[in-house]
Amino acid sequence: MAKTFRTLYGSGLSGRTNFTDAVVEGECVNDYRALMNDFARETMRIGAAWPLVGVRGLKDREIHAIEEALRLRLPAAYRAFLQTMGRSAGALFGDVTMTFDGPGPLLALQHDARDYAAGLGSPPRLKPEAFVFSDYGGSQFSFFLCDRREADPEIFDYEAGNIDPPQPAGRFTDTIRYHLKEYPHRRKPFLWW
């Protein structure tokens, strides 16, 4: 039976953790690809992106280049996001930078965020396994840890001037759900009289 957006949207995939068995991990990757494909269809349905040109992913070789450059294995949910809508998601994310033209800008974000956090002095510094996936205005960013424990990792929001260590702010897929729900220019249904 084909999974639909409604069945996956609140499916609780974020509760799946500890993927060490290759078979289970493969199943998990396919689940997240299906979920991200549904997110992409919903992005187009609400008018945040146009079909064929508005939602595009990175190539597998580009994702591999990111992992090689950082010597990290990206979680399944984020890899699926990059494959499906990592290059473009139309206007879905608004002023938040979550999509990238290729590995270069995403790798530059890693460097810029670490420099910014280090420039603020002692804690909070980013751990070596931290991966920054979004940026807002150069002083607020979100990251998760690439510790291979969670397919849909907890995310942390880092804000300038906040001296407290970042606290968990949900799961990566929750971020996509939030932007889909809060998209301000959602298409209105046309009423036929």
C-alpha positions as CSV (number, residue, x, y, z in Angstrom):
1,M,0.0,0.0,0.0
2,A,1.4,3.4,-1.0
3,K,2.1,5.7,1.9
4,T,0.4,9.1,1.6
5,F,1.3,12.5,3.0
6,R,-1.4,12.1,5.7
7,T,-0.2,8.8,6.9
8,L,3.5,9.9,7.0
9,Y,3.0,13.5,8.2
10,G,2.4,12.5,11.8
11,S,3.7,9.0,11.6
12,G,6.1,9.2,14.5
13,L,9.1,8.4,12.5
14,S,11.1,10.7,14.7
15,G,10.8,8.3,17.5
16,R,12.9,5.6,15.7
17,T,16.4,5.5,16.9
18,N,19.5,3.3,17.2
19,F,19.9,2.1,13.7
20,T,22.9,-0.2,13.7
21,D,21.5,-3.1,11.6
22,A,22.0,-2.4,7.8
23,V,18.6,-3.9,7.0
24,V,16.8,-1.7,9.5
25,E,18.8,1.4,8.3
26,G,17.9,0.7,4.7
27,E,14.3,0.5,5.6
28,C,14.6,3.7,7.6
29,V,16.2,5.5,4.6
30,N,13.4,4.5,2.4
31,D,10.8,5.7,5.0
32,Y,12.5,9.1,5.1
33,R,12.7,9.3,1.3
34,A,9.0,8.6,1.1
35,L,8.4,11.2,3.8
36,M,10.5,13.9,2.1
37,N,8.8,13.1,-1.2
38,D,5.5,13.7,0.5
39,F,6.8,17.0,2.0
40,A,7.9,18.1,-1.5
41,R,4.5,17.3,-2.9
42,E,2.9,19.3,0.0
43,T,5.3,22.2,-0.7
44,M,4.0,22.4,-4.2
45,R,0.4,21.8,-3.2
46,I,0.4,24.8,-0.8
47,G,2.0,27.0,-3.5
48,A,5.4,27.4,-1.9
49,A,7.1,25.9,-5.0
50,W,6.1,25.2,-8.6
51,P,6.3,21.7,-10.0
52,L,9.4,20.7,-11.9
53,V,11.5,23.8,-11.0
54,G,10.7,24.6,-7.4
55,V,11.7,21.5,-5.4
56,R,15.1,20.0,-6.3
57,G,17.6,17.9,-4.4
58,L,21.3,17.5,-4.4
59,K,22.9,14.6,-6.2
60,D,24.1,11.6,-4.2
61,R,27.7,12.4,-5.2
62,E,27.3,16.0,-3.8
63,I,26.0,14.6,-0.5
64,H,28.8,12.1,-0.3
65,A,31.3,15.0,-0.9
66,I,29.8,16.8,2.1
67,E,30.2,13.8,4.3
68,E,33.7,13.2,3.1
69,A,34.8,16.8,3.6
70,L,33.4,16.8,7.2
71,R,34.2,13.2,8.0
72,L,30.7,12.7,9.2
73,R,27.8,10.4,8.3
74,L,24.6,12.5,7.9
75,P,21.4,11.1,9.6
76,A,18.9,9.3,7.3
77,A,16.2,12.0,7.6
78,Y,18.6,14.8,6.6
79,R,20.2,12.8,3.7
80,A,16.6,12.2,2.4
81,F,15.9,15.9,2.7
82,L,19.1,16.8,0.8
83,Q,18.2,14.3,-1.9
84,T,14.6,15.6,-2.3
85,M,14.7,19.3,-1.6
86,G,18.2,20.2,-0.5
87,R,18.9,22.4,-3.5
88,S,15.6,24.2,-3.7
89,A,12.2,24.2,-1.8
90,G,10.8,27.3,-3.5
91,A,9.8,29.9,-0.9
92,L,8.9,27.3,1.8
93,F,11.6,28.4,4.3
94,G,11.3,32.1,3.7
95,D,14.3,34.0,5.2
96,V,15.8,30.8,6.7
97,T,18.5,29.3,4.6
98,M,18.0,25.6,4.5
99,T,18.6,24.9,0.8
100,F,22.0,25.2,-1.0
101,D,23.2,25.3,-4.6
102,G,25.7,22.5,-3.9
103,P,28.2,21.3,-1.3
104,G,30.2,24.5,-1.3
105,P,27.7,26.8,0.3
106,L,26.7,24.1,2.9
107,L,30.4,23.5,3.8
108,A,30.9,27.3,4.0
109,L,28.0,27.5,6.5
110,Q,29.7,24.9,8.7
111,H,32.9,27.0,8.8
112,D,31.0,30.3,9.3
113,A,28.9,29.0,12.1
114,R,31.9,27.6,13.9
115,D,33.8,30.8,13.5
116,Y,30.9,32.8,14.8
117,A,30.4,30.6,17.8
118,A,34.1,30.6,18.6
119,G,34.3,34.4,18.3
120,L,31.8,34.8,21.1
121,G,34.3,33.3,23.6
122,S,33.9,30.2,25.7
123,P,30.7,28.2,25.7
124,P,28.8,27.6,23.7
125,R,31.2,26.1,21.1
126,L,30.0,23.6,18.6
127,K,31.0,20.0,19.1
128,P,33.0,18.4,16.2
129,E,30.1,16.2,15.4
130,A,27.7,19.2,15.1
131,F,26.2,19.8,11.6
132,V,24.7,23.2,10.9
133,F,21.7,22.8,8.6
134,S,20.1,26.2,8.6
135,D,21.0,29.9,9.0
136,Y,19.0,33.0,9.7
137,G,20.8,36.3,9.3
138,G,24.3,34.9,10.0
139,S,23.8,35.0,13.8
140,Q,21.1,32.3,14.3
141,F,21.5,28.8,13.2
142,S,20.2,25.3,13.8
143,F,22.3,22.2,14.1
144,F,22.1,18.5,15.0
145,L,24.7,16.0,16.1
146,C,26.0,13.4,13.6
147,D,26.6,10.8,16.3
148,R,25.0,7.9,14.3
149,R,22.4,7.3,17.1
150,E,19.3,8.8,15.5
151,A,17.9,8.7,12.0
152,D,15.8,11.8,12.7
153,P,18.1,13.8,15.1
154,E,17.2,16.3,17.8
155,I,18.0,19.8,16.6
156,F,19.4,22.7,18.6
157,D,18.9,26.4,17.9
158,Y,21.8,28.7,18.4
159,E,21.0,32.4,18.8
160,A,23.5,35.3,19.1
161,G,23.8,36.7,22.6
162,N,22.4,33.6,24.3
163,I,25.0,32.5,26.8
164,D,23.1,29.3,27.7
165,P,24.0,26.1,25.9
166,P,21.5,25.3,23.2
167,Q,18.5,23.2,24.3
168,P,16.8,20.5,22.1
169,A,14.2,22.1,19.8
170,G,12.5,19.0,18.4
171,R,13.5,16.7,15.5
172,F,14.8,17.6,12.1
173,T,11.5,16.5,10.4
174,D,9.6,18.7,12.9
175,T,11.3,21.7,11.3
176,I,9.9,20.8,7.8
177,R,6.5,20.2,9.3
178,Y,6.6,23.6,11.0
179,H,7.4,25.4,7.8
180,L,4.7,23.5,5.9
181,K,2.1,24.4,8.5
182,E,3.2,28.0,8.9
183,Y,3.8,28.9,5.3
184,P,2.2,32.4,5.0
185,H,1.1,32.3,1.4
186,R,-0.8,29.1,1.5
187,R,-3.1,28.8,-1.5
188,K,-6.7,29.4,-0.8
189,P,-9.3,27.0,-2.2
190,F,-11.2,28.6,-5.1
191,L,-14.9,28.6,-4.6
192,W,-17.1,27.8,-7.5
193,W,-20.4,29.6,-7.3
